Amino acid sequence: MLGIAIPCTALAYIIYFRILRTAGATNLMIVTFLVPVSAIWLGVAFLGEALSSGQIIGMALIGASLLAIDGRVFGK
């Protein structure tokens, strides 16, 4: 288990800090908001979980928040 966990964790940190260096902290934090959305969709696609209306509303709120934080839509 450690043989899988350690390289995966190391790779995640390498990717995280490379994005931080190249794209900046704001863009890096924007990406972290996508983690729950991708977890929901992976659960639906591969585990056969049901998608509730609360989850859909939550994903829509996350999407709207990402657009507001990013600022490109509003011409920053």
N, CA, C and O atoms as a Maestro MAE file, in Angstrom:
{
 s_m_m2io_version
 :::
 2.0.0
}

f_m_ct {
 s_m_title
 :::
 protein
 m_atom[304] {
  # First column is atom index #
  i_m_mmod_type
  r_m_x_coord
  r_m_y_coord
  r_m_z_coord
  i_m_residue_number
  s_m_chain_name
  s_m_pdb_residue_name
  s_m_pdb_atom_name
  i_m_atomic_number
  :::
  1 25 0.824 -1.167 0.000 1 A "MET " " N  " 7
  2 3 0.000 0.000 0.000 1 A "MET " " CA " 6
  3 2 0.889 1.259 0.000 1 A "MET " " C  " 6
  4 15 0.598 2.231 -0.698 1 A "MET " " O  " 8
  5 25 1.956 1.228 0.779 2 A "LEU " " N  " 7
  6 3 2.859 2.382 0.798 2 A "LEU " " CA " 6
  7 2 3.541 2.584 -0.549 2 A "LEU " " C  " 6
  8 15 3.843 3.712 -0.939 2 A "LEU " " O  " 8
  9 25 3.778 1.487 -1.252 3 A "GLY " " N  " 7
  10 3 4.397 1.581 -2.568 3 A "GLY " " CA " 6
  11 2 3.539 2.328 -3.572 3 A "GLY " " C  " 6
  12 15 4.063 2.916 -4.518 3 A "GLY " " O  " 8
  13 25 2.237 2.312 -3.380 4 A "ILE " " N  " 7
  14 3 1.331 3.054 -4.250 4 A "ILE " " CA " 6
  15 2 1.080 4.450 -3.684 4 A "ILE " " C  " 6
  16 15 1.058 5.430 -4.428 4 A "ILE " " O  " 8
  17 25 0.892 4.537 -2.378 5 A "ALA " " N  " 7
  18 3 0.515 5.804 -1.747 5 A "ALA " " CA " 6
  19 2 1.620 6.845 -1.829 5 A "ALA " " C  " 6
  20 15 1.351 8.008 -2.131 5 A "ALA " " O  " 8
  21 25 2.839 6.450 -1.569 6 A "ILE " " N  " 7
  22 3 3.935 7.424 -1.537 6 A "ILE " " CA " 6
  23 2 4.188 8.038 -2.916 6 A "ILE " " C  " 6
  24 15 4.273 9.263 -3.003 6 A "ILE " " O  " 8
  25 25 4.313 7.263 -3.998 7 A "PRO " " N  " 7
  26 3 4.519 7.904 -5.306 7 A "PRO " " CA " 6
  27 2 3.324 8.767 -5.736 7 A "PRO " " C  " 6
  28 15 3.510 9.823 -6.339 7 A "PRO " " O  " 8
  29 25 2.118 8.325 -5.430 8 A "CYS " " N  " 7
  30 3 0.942 9.116 -5.815 8 A "CYS " " CA " 6
  31 2 0.905 10.437 -5.065 8 A "CYS " " C  " 6
  32 15 0.598 11.479 -5.645 8 A "CYS " " O  " 8
  33 25 1.218 10.393 -3.770 9 A "THR " " N  " 7
  34 3 1.246 11.620 -2.980 9 A "THR " " CA " 6
  35 2 2.360 12.537 -3.460 9 A "THR " " C  " 6
  36 15 2.168 13.747 -3.583 9 A "THR " " O  " 8
  37 25 3.513 11.964 -3.727 10 A "ALA " " N  " 7
  38 3 4.637 12.765 -4.216 10 A "ALA " " CA " 6
  39 2 4.299 13.408 -5.555 10 A "ALA " " C  " 6
  40 15 4.600 14.581 -5.774 10 A "ALA " " O  " 8
  41 25 3.682 12.652 -6.445 11 A "LEU " " N  " 7
  42 3 3.293 13.198 -7.744 11 A "LEU " " CA " 6
  43 2 2.269 14.314 -7.576 11 A "LEU " " C  " 6
  44 15 2.350 15.335 -8.258 11 A "LEU " " O  " 8
  45 25 1.312 14.132 -6.680 12 A "ALA " " N  " 7
  46 3 0.304 15.165 -6.450 12 A "ALA " " CA " 6
  47 2 0.950 16.455 -5.949 12 A "ALA " " C  " 6
  48 15 0.578 17.544 -6.387 12 A "ALA " " O  " 8
  49 25 1.904 16.342 -5.045 13 A "TYR " " N  " 7
  50 3 2.579 17.539 -4.538 13 A "TYR " " CA " 6
  51 2 3.430 18.205 -5.613 13 A "TYR " " C  " 6
  52 15 3.480 19.433 -5.693 13 A "TYR " " O  " 8
  53 25 4.091 17.410 -6.430 14 A "ILE " " N  " 7
  54 3 4.882 17.983 -7.516 14 A "ILE " " CA " 6
  55 2 3.989 18.755 -8.469 14 A "ILE " " C  " 6
  56 15 4.324 19.874 -8.858 14 A "ILE " " O  " 8
  57 25 2.865 18.179 -8.850 15 A "ILE " " N  " 7
  58 3 1.922 18.859 -9.746 15 A "ILE " " CA " 6
  59 2 1.366 20.111 -9.077 15 A "ILE " " C  " 6
  60 15 1.278 21.167 -9.704 15 A "ILE " " O  " 8
  61 25 0.992 19.996 -7.804 16 A "TYR " " N  " 7
  62 3 0.426 21.121 -7.058 16 A "TYR " " CA " 6
  63 2 1.381 22.313 -7.050 16 A "TYR " " C  " 6
  64 15 0.977 23.432 -7.366 16 A "TYR " " O  " 8
  65 25 2.634 22.083 -6.695 17 A "PHE " " N  " 7
  66 3 3.578 23.185 -6.591 17 A "PHE " " CA " 6
  67 2 4.027 23.697 -7.957 17 A "PHE " " C  " 6
  68 15 4.403 24.862 -8.077 17 A "PHE " " O  " 8
  69 25 3.996 22.861 -8.978 18 A "ARG " " N  " 7
  70 3 4.310 23.336 -10.322 18 A "ARG " " CA " 6
  71 2 3.200 24.272 -10.824 18 A "ARG " " C  " 6
  72 15 3.481 25.312 -11.419 18 A "ARG " " O  " 8
  73 25 1.949 23.898 -10.582 19 A "ILE " " N  " 7
  74 3 0.840 24.781 -10.959 19 A "ILE " " CA " 6
  75 2 0.903 26.072 -10.160 19 A "ILE " " C  " 6
  76 15 0.657 27.150 -10.701 19 A "ILE " " O  " 8
  77 25 1.232 25.972 -8.877 20 A "LEU " " N  " 7
  78 3 1.366 27.165 -8.041 20 A "LEU " " CA " 6
  79 2 2.409 28.110 -8.602 20 A "LEU " " C  " 6
  80 15 2.189 29.319 -8.662 20 A "LEU " " O  " 8
  81 25 3.543 27.566 -9.013 21 A "ARG " " N  " 7
  82 3 4.619 28.402 -9.540 21 A "ARG " " CA " 6
  83 2 4.249 29.030 -10.883 21 A "ARG " " C  " 6
  84 15 4.564 30.195 -11.124 21 A "ARG " " O  " 8
  85 25 3.596 28.286 -11.746 22 A "THR " " N  " 7
  86 3 3.330 28.792 -13.088 22 A "THR " " CA " 6
  87 2 2.031 29.584 -13.196 22 A "THR " " C  " 6
  88 15 1.978 30.573 -13.927 22 A "THR " " O  " 8
  89 25 0.993 29.176 -12.490 23 A "ALA " " N  " 7
  90 3 -0.315 29.810 -12.670 23 A "ALA " " CA " 6
  91 2 -0.688 30.753 -11.538 23 A "ALA " " C  " 6
  92 15 -1.563 31.602 -11.708 23 A "ALA " " O  " 8
  93 25 -0.044 30.622 -10.392 24 A "GLY " " N  " 7
  94 3 -0.360 31.489 -9.270 24 A "GLY " " CA " 6
  95 2 -1.359 30.854 -8.315 24 A "GLY " " C  " 6
  96 15 -2.035 29.877 -8.636 24 A "GLY " " O  " 8
  97 25 -1.426 31.444 -7.135 25 A "ALA " " N  " 7
  98 3 -2.246 30.884 -6.063 25 A "ALA " " CA " 6
  99 2 -3.737 30.941 -6.372 25 A "ALA " " C  " 6
  100 15 -4.465 30.001 -6.052 25 A "ALA " " O  " 8
  101 25 -4.199 32.008 -6.979 26 A "THR " " N  " 7
  102 3 -5.625 32.133 -7.257 26 A "THR " " CA " 6
  103 2 -6.102 31.054 -8.206 26 A "THR " " C  " 6
  104 15 -7.118 30.405 -7.956 26 A "THR " " O  " 8
  105 25 -5.379 30.859 -9.290 27 A "ASN " " N  " 7
  106 3 -5.765 29.822 -10.252 27 A "ASN " " CA " 6
  107 2 -5.647 28.427 -9.655 27 A "ASN " " C  " 6
  108 15 -6.438 27.544 -9.988 27 A "ASN " " O  " 8
  109 25 -4.683 28.220 -8.788 28 A "LEU " " N  " 7
  110 3 -4.543 26.921 -8.140 28 A "LEU " " CA " 6
  111 2 -5.731 26.640 -7.231 28 A "LEU " " C  " 6
  112 15 -6.236 25.517 -7.214 28 A "LEU " " O  " 8
  113 25 -6.178 27.616 -6.490 29 A "MET " " N  " 7
  114 3 -7.304 27.425 -5.589 29 A "MET " " CA " 6
  115 2 -8.608 27.231 -6.364 29 A "MET " " C  " 6
  116 15 -9.510 26.534 -5.899 29 A "MET " " O  " 8
  117 25 -8.705 27.838 -7.529 30 A "ILE " " N  " 7
  118 3 -9.884 27.635 -8.372 30 A "ILE " " CA " 6
  119 2 -10.012 26.157 -8.738 30 A "ILE " " C  " 6
  120 15 -11.115 25.610 -8.743 30 A "ILE " " O  " 8
  121 25 -8.897 25.518 -9.040 31 A "VAL " " N  " 7
  122 3 -8.911 24.107 -9.427 31 A "VAL " " CA " 6
  123 2 -9.383 23.224 -8.267 31 A "VAL " " C  " 6
  124 15 -10.051 22.216 -8.494 31 A "VAL " " O  " 8
  125 25 -9.042 23.594 -7.025 32 A "THR " " N  " 7
  126 3 -9.429 22.753 -5.893 32 A "THR " " CA " 6
  127 2 -10.936 22.725 -5.680 32 A "THR " " C  " 6
  128 15 -11.450 21.786 -5.072 32 A "THR " " O  " 8
  129 25 -11.654 23.732 -6.166 33 A "PHE " " N  " 7
  130 3 -13.115 23.713 -6.062 33 A "PHE " " CA " 6
  131 2 -13.736 22.621 -6.932 33 A "PHE " " C  " 6
  132 15 -14.888 22.242 -6.723 33 A "PHE " " O  " 8
  133 25 -12.992 22.123 -7.891 34 A "LEU " " N  " 7
  134 3 -13.511 21.095 -8.789 34 A "LEU " " CA " 6
  135 2 -13.439 19.688 -8.202 34 A "LEU " " C  " 6
  136 15 -14.019 18.759 -8.764 34 A "LEU " " O  " 8
  137 25 -12.745 19.516 -7.092 35 A "VAL " " N  " 7
  138 3 -12.593 18.186 -6.489 35 A "VAL " " CA " 6
  139 2 -13.944 17.577 -6.103 35 A "VAL " " C  " 6
  140 15 -14.198 16.430 -6.472 35 A "VAL " " O  " 8
  141 25 -14.832 18.287 -5.376 36 A "PRO " " N  " 7
  142 3 -16.112 17.655 -5.039 36 A "PRO " " CA " 6
  143 2 -16.978 17.375 -6.261 36 A "PRO " " C  " 6
  144 15 -17.704 16.382 -6.296 36 A "PRO " " O  " 8
  145 25 -16.904 18.241 -7.254 37 A "VAL " " N  " 7
  146 3 -17.693 18.034 -8.476 37 A "VAL " " CA " 6
  147 2 -17.220 16.771 -9.194 37 A "VAL " " C  " 6
  148 15 -18.038 15.957 -9.623 37 A "VAL " " O  " 8
  149 25 -15.909 16.605 -9.325 38 A "SER " " N  " 7
  150 3 -15.403 15.406 -9.996 38 A "SER " " CA " 6
  151 2 -15.694 14.152 -9.172 38 A "SER " " C  " 6
  152 15 -15.945 13.089 -9.740 38 A "SER " " O  " 8
  153 25 -15.664 14.259 -7.840 39 A "ALA " " N  " 7
  154 3 -15.991 13.105 -7.000 39 A "ALA " " CA " 6
  155 2 -17.441 12.678 -7.184 39 A "ALA " " C  " 6
  156 15 -17.738 11.484 -7.227 39 A "ALA " " O  " 8
  157 25 -18.334 13.636 -7.292 40 A "ILE " " N  " 7
  158 3 -19.750 13.321 -7.514 40 A "ILE " " CA " 6
  159 2 -19.921 12.617 -8.850 40 A "ILE " " C  " 6
  160 15 -20.583 11.582 -8.927 40 A "ILE " " O  " 8
  161 25 -19.328 13.172 -9.906 41 A "TRP " " N  " 7
  162 3 -19.492 12.571 -11.228 41 A "TRP " " CA " 6
  163 2 -18.837 11.205 -11.334 41 A "TRP " " C  " 6
  164 15 -19.360 10.325 -12.018 41 A "TRP " " O  " 8
  165 25 -17.699 11.010 -10.670 42 A "LEU " " N  " 7
  166 3 -17.076 9.686 -10.671 42 A "LEU " " CA " 6
  167 2 -17.936 8.675 -9.918 42 A "LEU " " C  " 6
  168 15 -18.036 7.518 -10.328 42 A "LEU " " O  " 8
  169 25 -18.552 9.102 -8.827 43 A "GLY " " N  " 7
  170 3 -19.458 8.220 -8.092 43 A "GLY " " CA " 6
  171 2 -20.668 7.822 -8.912 43 A "GLY " " C  " 6
  172 15 -21.113 6.675 -8.870 43 A "GLY " " O  " 8
  173 25 -21.192 8.771 -9.651 44 A "VAL " " N  " 7
  174 3 -22.347 8.485 -10.514 44 A "VAL " " CA " 6
  175 2 -21.941 7.552 -11.656 44 A "VAL " " C  " 6
  176 15 -22.643 6.589 -11.962 44 A "VAL " " O  " 8
  177 25 -20.803 7.848 -12.278 45 A "ALA " " N  " 7
  178 3 -20.389 7.086 -13.463 45 A "ALA " " CA " 6
  179 2 -19.924 5.675 -13.142 45 A "ALA " " C  " 6
  180 15 -20.264 4.736 -13.861 45 A "ALA " " O  " 8
  181 25 -19.151 5.510 -12.071 46 A "PHE " " N  " 7
  182 3 -18.516 4.217 -11.830 46 A "PHE " " CA " 6
  183 2 -19.119 3.421 -10.677 46 A "PHE " " C  " 6
  184 15 -18.962 2.201 -10.623 46 A "PHE " " O  " 8
  185 25 -19.797 4.086 -9.767 47 A "LEU " " N  " 7
  186 3 -20.356 3.379 -8.619 47 A "LEU " " CA " 6
  187 2 -21.872 3.284 -8.660 47 A "LEU " " C  " 6
  188 15 -22.485 2.674 -7.784 47 A "LEU " " O  " 8
  189 25 -22.470 3.881 -9.666 48 A "GLY " " N  " 7
  190 3 -23.916 3.822 -9.807 48 A "GLY " " CA " 6
  191 2 -24.671 4.624 -8.761 48 A "GLY " " C  " 6
  192 15 -25.828 4.324 -8.468 48 A "GLY " " O  " 8
  193 25 -24.027 5.646 -8.191 49 A "GLU " " N  " 7
  194 3 -24.697 6.466 -7.185 49 A "GLU " " CA " 6
  195 2 -25.749 7.347 -7.840 49 A "GLU " " C  " 6
  196 15 -25.638 7.702 -9.014 49 A "GLU " " O  " 8
  197 25 -26.761 7.690 -7.076 50 A "ALA " " N  " 7
  198 3 -27.826 8.555 -7.583 50 A "ALA " " CA " 6
  199 2 -27.407 10.015 -7.445 50 A "ALA " " C  " 6
  200 15 -26.768 10.404 -6.467 50 A "ALA " " O  " 8
  201 25 -27.774 10.799 -8.426 51 A "LEU " " N  " 7
  202 3 -27.483 12.227 -8.426 51 A "LEU " " CA " 6
  203 2 -28.700 12.955 -7.881 51 A "LEU " " C  " 6
  204 15 -29.777 12.891 -8.475 51 A "LEU " " O  " 8
  205 25 -28.543 13.646 -6.754 52 A "SER " " N  " 7
  206 3 -29.677 14.332 -6.136 52 A "SER " " CA " 6
  207 2 -29.766 15.777 -6.616 52 A "SER " " C  " 6
  208 15 -28.814 16.321 -7.176 52 A "SER " " O  " 8
  209 25 -30.912 16.376 -6.389 53 A "SER " " N  " 7
  210 3 -31.088 17.776 -6.791 53 A "SER " " CA " 6
  211 2 -30.175 18.689 -5.976 53 A "SER " " C  " 6
  212 15 -29.719 19.713 -6.485 53 A "SER " " O  " 8
  213 25 -29.902 18.335 -4.721 54 A "GLY " " N  " 7
  214 3 -28.980 19.125 -3.908 54 A "GLY " " CA " 6
  215 2 -27.567 19.136 -4.474 54 A "GLY " " C  " 6
  216 15 -26.874 20.153 -4.438 54 A "GLY " " O  " 8
  217 25 -27.157 17.988 -4.997 55 A "GLN " " N  " 7
  218 3 -25.834 17.915 -5.616 55 A "GLN " " CA " 6
  219 2 -25.774 18.748 -6.890 55 A "GLN " " C  " 6
  220 15 -24.775 19.418 -7.156 55 A "GLN " " O  " 8
  221 25 -26.829 18.704 -7.663 56 A "ILE " " N  " 7
  222 3 -26.867 19.501 -8.897 56 A "ILE " " CA " 6
  223 2 -26.824 20.987 -8.559 56 A "ILE " " C  " 6
  224 15 -26.102 21.748 -9.203 56 A "ILE " " O  " 8
  225 25 -27.588 21.401 -7.558 57 A "ILE " " N  " 7
  226 3 -27.571 22.806 -7.131 57 A "ILE " " CA " 6
  227 2 -26.186 23.189 -6.616 57 A "ILE " " C  " 6
  228 15 -25.679 24.267 -6.924 57 A "ILE " " O  " 8
  229 25 -25.577 22.298 -5.828 58 A "GLY " " N  " 7
  230 3 -24.233 22.560 -5.319 58 A "GLY " " CA " 6
  231 2 -23.210 22.711 -6.431 58 A "GLY " " C  " 6
  232 15 -22.361 23.601 -6.382 58 A "GLY " " O  " 8
  233 25 -23.290 21.836 -7.442 59 A "MET " " N  " 7
  234 3 -22.364 21.947 -8.571 59 A "MET " " CA " 6
  235 2 -22.591 23.238 -9.347 59 A "MET " " C  " 6
  236 15 -21.638 23.859 -9.818 59 A "MET " " O  " 8
  237 25 -23.843 23.639 -9.481 60 A "ALA " " N  " 7
  238 3 -24.137 24.907 -10.158 60 A "ALA " " CA " 6
  239 2 -23.573 26.094 -9.370 60 A "ALA " " C  " 6
  240 15 -23.046 27.039 -9.956 60 A "ALA " " O  " 8
  241 25 -23.686 26.041 -8.054 61 A "LEU " " N  " 7
  242 3 -23.127 27.110 -7.221 61 A "LEU " " CA " 6
  243 2 -21.603 27.145 -7.312 61 A "LEU " " C  " 6
  244 15 -21.005 28.220 -7.359 61 A "LEU " " O  " 8
  245 25 -20.983 25.984 -7.337 62 A "ILE " " N  " 7
  246 3 -19.529 25.937 -7.500 62 A "ILE " " CA " 6
  247 2 -19.136 26.519 -8.853 62 A "ILE " " C  " 6
  248 15 -18.179 27.288 -8.944 62 A "ILE " " O  " 8
  249 25 -19.868 26.158 -9.902 63 A "GLY " " N  " 7
  250 3 -19.583 26.707 -11.226 63 A "GLY " " CA " 6
  251 2 -19.728 28.214 -11.277 63 A "GLY " " C  " 6
  252 15 -18.886 28.903 -11.851 63 A "GLY " " O  " 8
  253 25 -20.799 28.733 -10.675 64 A "ALA " " N  " 7
  254 3 -20.994 30.184 -10.637 64 A "ALA " " CA " 6
  255 2 -19.897 30.864 -9.828 64 A "ALA " " C  " 6
  256 15 -19.435 31.947 -10.189 64 A "ALA " " O  " 8
  257 25 -19.485 30.236 -8.745 65 A "SER " " N  " 7
  258 3 -18.411 30.790 -7.927 65 A "SER " " CA " 6
  259 2 -17.098 30.825 -8.696 65 A "SER " " C  " 6
  260 15 -16.350 31.799 -8.613 65 A "SER " " O  " 8
  261 25 -16.822 29.771 -9.437 66 A "LEU " " N  " 7
  262 3 -15.599 29.739 -10.227 66 A "LEU " " CA " 6
  263 2 -15.586 30.846 -11.275 66 A "LEU " " C  " 6
  264 15 -14.555 31.479 -11.506 66 A "LEU " " O  " 8
  265 25 -16.727 31.075 -11.902 67 A "LEU " " N  " 7
  266 3 -16.801 32.150 -12.884 67 A "LEU " " CA " 6
  267 2 -16.604 33.511 -12.222 67 A "LEU " " C  " 6
  268 15 -15.951 34.385 -12.793 67 A "LEU " " O  " 8
  269 25 -17.151 33.699 -11.048 68 A "ALA " " N  " 7
  270 3 -17.012 34.977 -10.342 68 A "ALA " " CA " 6
  271 2 -15.569 35.200 -9.875 68 A "ALA " " C  " 6
  272 15 -15.043 36.308 -9.978 68 A "ALA " " O  " 8
  273 25 -14.941 34.149 -9.365 69 A "ILE " " N  " 7
  274 3 -13.562 34.268 -8.874 69 A "ILE " " CA " 6
  275 2 -12.599 34.498 -10.019 69 A "ILE " " C  " 6
  276 15 -11.692 35.323 -9.908 69 A "ILE " " O  " 8
  277 25 -12.780 33.788 -11.108 70 A "ASP " " N  " 7
  278 3 -11.866 33.881 -12.233 70 A "ASP " " CA " 6
  279 2 -11.858 35.273 -12.833 70 A "ASP " " C  " 6
  280 15 -10.791 35.808 -13.137 70 A "ASP " " O  " 8
  281 25 -13.016 35.861 -13.008 71 A "GLY " " N  " 7
  282 3 -13.101 37.248 -13.480 71 A "GLY " " CA " 6
  283 2 -13.043 37.438 -14.985 71 A "GLY " " C  " 6
  284 15 -13.331 38.538 -15.457 71 A "GLY " " O  " 8
  285 25 -12.691 36.440 -15.753 72 A "ARG " " N  " 7
  286 3 -12.595 36.627 -17.202 72 A "ARG " " CA " 6
  287 2 -13.965 36.864 -17.838 72 A "ARG " " C  " 6
  288 15 -14.071 37.542 -18.860 72 A "ARG " " O  " 8
  289 25 -15.007 36.308 -17.233 73 A "VAL " " N  " 7
  290 3 -16.354 36.471 -17.777 73 A "VAL " " CA " 6
  291 2 -16.811 37.919 -17.640 73 A "VAL " " C  " 6
  292 15 -17.508 38.450 -18.505 73 A "VAL " " O  " 8
  293 25 -16.407 38.545 -16.543 74 A "PHE " " N  " 7
  294 3 -16.865 39.906 -16.266 74 A "PHE " " CA " 6
  295 2 -15.884 40.967 -16.743 74 A "PHE " " C  " 6
  296 15 -16.049 42.142 -16.417 74 A "PHE " " O  " 8
  297 25 -14.872 40.583 -17.503 75 A "GLY " " N  " 7
  298 3 -13.969 41.533 -18.151 75 A "GLY " " CA " 6
  299 2 -12.904 42.125 -17.251 75 A "GLY " " C  " 6
  300 15 -12.523 43.278 -17.450 75 A "GLY " " O  " 8
  301 25 -12.418 41.407 -16.294 76 A "LYS " " N  " 7
  302 3 -11.338 41.910 -15.439 76 A "LYS " " CA " 6
  303 2 -10.065 42.070 -16.210 76 A "LYS " " C  " 6
  304 15 -9.051 42.484 -15.648 76 A "LYS " " O  " 8
  :::
 }
 m_bond[303] {
  # First column is bond index #
  i_m_from
  i_m_to
  i_m_order
  :::
  1 1 2 1
  2 2 3 1
  3 3 4 2
  4 3 5 1
  5 5 6 1
  6 6 7 1
  7 7 8 2
  8 7 9 1
  9 9 10 1
  10 10 11 1
  11 11 12 2
  12 11 13 1
  13 13 14 1
  14 14 15 1
  15 15 16 2
  16 15 17 1
  17 17 18 1
  18 18 19 1
  19 19 20 2
  20 19 21 1
  21 21 22 1
  22 22 23 1
  23 23 24 2
  24 23 25 1
  25 25 26 1
  26 26 27 1
  27 27 28 2
  28 27 29 1
  29 29 30 1
  30 30 31 1
  31 31 32 2
  32 31 33 1
  33 33 34 1
  34 34 35 1
  35 35 36 2
  36 35 37 1
  37 37 38 1
  38 38 39 1
  39 39 40 2
  40 39 41 1
  41 41 42 1
  42 42 43 1
  43 43 44 2
  44 43 45 1
  45 45 46 1
  46 46 47 1
  47 47 48 2
  48 47 49 1
  49 49 50 1
  50 50 51 1
  51 51 52 2
  52 51 53 1
  53 53 54 1
  54 54 55 1
  55 55 56 2
  56 55 57 1
  57 57 58 1
  58 58 59 1
  59 59 60 2
  60 59 61 1
  61 61 62 1
  62 62 63 1
  63 63 64 2
  64 63 65 1
  65 65 66 1
  66 66 67 1
  67 67 68 2
  68 67 69 1
  69 69 70 1
  70 70 71 1
  71 71 72 2
  72 71 73 1
  73 73 74 1
  74 74 75 1
  75 75 76 2
  76 75 77 1
  77 77 78 1
  78 78 79 1
  79 79 80 2
  80 79 81 1
  81 81 82 1
  82 82 83 1
  83 83 84 2
  84 83 85 1
  85 85 86 1
  86 86 87 1
  87 87 88 2
  88 87 89 1
  89 89 90 1
  90 90 91 1
  91 91 92 2
  92 91 93 1
  93 93 94 1
  94 94 95 1
  95 95 96 2
  96 95 97 1
  97 97 98 1
  98 98 99 1
  99 99 100 2
  100 99 101 1
  101 101 102 1
  102 102 103 1
  103 103 104 2
  104 103 105 1
  105 105 106 1
  106 106 107 1
  107 107 108 2
  108 107 109 1
  109 109 110 1
  110 110 111 1
  111 111 112 2
  112 111 113 1
  113 113 114 1
  114 114 115 1
  115 115 116 2
  116 115 117 1
  117 117 118 1
  118 118 119 1
  119 119 120 2
  120 119 121 1
  121 121 122 1
  122 122 123 1
  123 123 124 2
  124 123 125 1
  125 125 126 1
  126 126 127 1
  127 127 128 2
  128 127 129 1
  129 129 130 1
  130 130 131 1
  131 131 132 2
  132 131 133 1
  133 133 134 1
  134 134 135 1
  135 135 136 2
  136 135 137 1
  137 137 138 1
  138 138 139 1
  139 139 140 2
  140 139 141 1
  141 141 142 1
  142 142 143 1
  143 143 144 2
  144 143 145 1
  145 145 146 1
  146 146 147 1
  147 147 148 2
  148 147 149 1
  149 149 150 1
  150 150 151 1
  151 151 152 2
  152 151 153 1
  153 153 154 1
  154 154 155 1
  155 155 156 2
  156 155 157 1
  157 157 158 1
  158 158 159 1
  159 159 160 2
  160 159 161 1
  161 161 162 1
  162 162 163 1
  163 163 164 2
  164 163 165 1
  165 165 166 1
  166 166 167 1
  167 167 168 2
  168 167 169 1
  169 169 170 1
  170 170 171 1
  171 171 172 2
  172 171 173 1
  173 173 174 1
  174 174 175 1
  175 175 176 2
  176 175 177 1
  177 177 178 1
  178 178 179 1
  179 179 180 2
  180 179 181 1
  181 181 182 1
  182 182 183 1
  183 183 184 2
  184 183 185 1
  185 185 186 1
  186 186 187 1
  187 187 188 2
  188 187 189 1
  189 189 190 1
  190 190 191 1
  191 191 192 2
  192 191 193 1
  193 193 194 1
  194 194 195 1
  195 195 196 2
  196 195 197 1
  197 197 198 1
  198 198 199 1
  199 199 200 2
  200 199 201 1
  201 201 202 1
  202 202 203 1
  203 203 204 2
  204 203 205 1
  205 205 206 1
  206 206 207 1
  207 207 208 2
  208 207 209 1
  209 209 210 1
  210 210 211 1
  211 211 212 2
  212 211 213 1
  213 213 214 1
  214 214 215 1
  215 215 216 2
  216 215 217 1
  217 217 218 1
  218 218 219 1
  219 219 220 2
  220 219 221 1
  221 221 222 1
  222 222 223 1
  223 223 224 2
  224 223 225 1
  225 225 226 1
  226 226 227 1
  227 227 228 2
  228 227 229 1
  229 229 230 1
  230 230 231 1
  231 231 232 2
  232 231 233 1
  233 233 234 1
  234 234 235 1
  235 235 236 2
  236 235 237 1
  237 237 238 1
  238 238 239 1
  239 239 240 2
  240 239 241 1
  241 241 242 1
  242 242 243 1
  243 243 244 2
  244 243 245 1
  245 245 246 1
  246 246 247 1
  247 247 248 2
  248 247 249 1
  249 249 250 1
  250 250 251 1
  251 251 252 2
  252 251 253 1
  253 253 254 1
  254 254 255 1
  255 255 256 2
  256 255 257 1
  257 257 258 1
  258 258 259 1
  259 259 260 2
  260 259 261 1
  261 261 262 1
  262 262 263 1
  263 263 264 2
  264 263 265 1
  265 265 266 1
  266 266 267 1
  267 267 268 2
  268 267 269 1
  269 269 270 1
  270 270 271 1
  271 271 272 2
  272 271 273 1
  273 273 274 1
  274 274 275 1
  275 275 276 2
  276 275 277 1
  277 277 278 1
  278 278 279 1
  279 279 280 2
  280 279 281 1
  281 281 282 1
  282 282 283 1
  283 283 284 2
  284 283 285 1
  285 285 286 1
  286 286 287 1
  287 287 288 2
  288 287 289 1
  289 289 290 1
  290 290 291 1
  291 291 292 2
  292 291 293 1
  293 293 294 1
  294 294 295 1
  295 295 296 2
  296 295 297 1
  297 297 298 1
  298 298 299 1
  299 299 300 2
  300 299 301 1
  301 301 302 1
  302 302 303 1
  303 303 304 2
  :::
 }
}
